[in-house]
Amino acid sequence: MATHVDYSGPAGRDRRIDILRGASIVLLGLQLIVHVLFPSNLPFEATATISGIAFIVVTEGALVGMLYRPRVASGILGEAILRLARRARGWFIAAVVLTVGMLVISFVPYIDTTAVTTFAIDPGTRIELFSPPSTESGDVVLTYPIDPNIILNVILLRLGPWPFDVVALLALLFLVAPLGLWALSRGKWAALLGVSLALYVLEIFTGLRILPTRAEYDLPVLGWQFLFFLGMTAGHYRRELVAWFKRPIGRVIFSVLAIASIGWMLLPLVLEFQSPGVLPDLLASITGSHTSWLFEPSAPGPTRVVASLILLFVGYGVLTRWWRPLGSVLAFLIAPLGERILLSLVLLVIAAIFVANIAPSVSWLPPIITSLLVLAVIRLIIAVVDRVERRSKAERLAKGAIA
């Protein structure tokens, strides 16, 4: 990195983190839509080295750390608790509403929601989601007449489309975030990460599930809280980290991290273009080996944690140094996804259903054309989110002018 900071975005909002949050939606969208176009018995996200869900969690943690550091430093932790509680409530309501909507859509003739209402837990085993999970494995198919207990199960988030599991996970993480903010405000980052790491290791080696939610089955909170608090710590100390990476040793380490990050992301493309089908076979063999816990997509495995954290550092550093050539372009293309990330996730699930229903018609297309289709769908989501954002800003300005 250079000896000066080139970032010149708006002072009131860090557009770099919005771009990175938007990039997490792009990653998730690519993985999700490719998954529905080419269904696989591999667990979702096992066909990519960078996990879209993991990057969403780490960037949301970073946002919380960045946003609430001034408030907590001023001794107003109560305000942070209330704001995060309202944020968690919003995400919880969104999860409930989308689940109800998906239940209704699943009964509409000629619309197939299977792509987002089933998932693989291991090669050869698929699970239907619209019923609460049993204590042994997954879910069973929703039957008619509907059990009245379904209302309770919806409220407890015990059923729903699996791409939205990350929303239920983050709703809970926002509730426990004030504990991390309190520790960071007192400089106890080592204690915070130590306790968080201990809980993560416990989940990795025991597979412990502590909640009755559907998301807990494939996104256990004890595992994912570690990545969230890592992101929160990085966001809290972002100025100190940027200053450290400006030092000579920091520039060397940053260069190494950048090369590693690029290579890790390009690995799936290189393998797939050289020998189509190699990557799924490779990851399937890893998943079935004694080192599978390192690459576990749902825990998440240590390699997923490290890769997501490195990508956060590298992405933020690159945007800091080369903001002028990159900022305006990326801010237009993907920053709106980050600003409206919850709406982006909702639209992504809807897009996945649409793509899945037209998949038979496009299955004959070459992979490059399919990739363009995926990019077109993601760009459509960006356009919709961007339009909503502009309209919202215009309405706020109009109300301010009237007042």
Secondary structure, DSSP 8 states (H G I E B T S, - for coil): --SS------TTS-HHHHHHHHHHHHHHHHHHHHHHHS--SS-TTTT-SS-HHHHHHHHHHHHHHHHHHHHHHTT-HHHHHHHHHHHHHHHHHHHHHHHHHHHHHTTSTT---HHHHEEEEETTEEEE-SS---SSS------SS--TTHHHHHHTT-SS-GGGHHHHHHHHHHHHHHHHHHHHHTT-HHHHHHHHHHHHHHHHHH------SSHHHHS-HHHHHHHHHHHHHHHHTHHHHHHHHTSHHHHHHHHHHHHHHHHHHHHHHHHHHHSTTHHHHHHHHHHTSTTHHHH-TTTT-HHHHHHHHHHHHHHHHHHHHTHHHHHHHHHHHTHHHHHTHHHHHHHHHHHHHHHHHHHHHHTTS-HHHHHHHHHHHHHHHHHHHHHHHHHHHHHHHHHHHH-
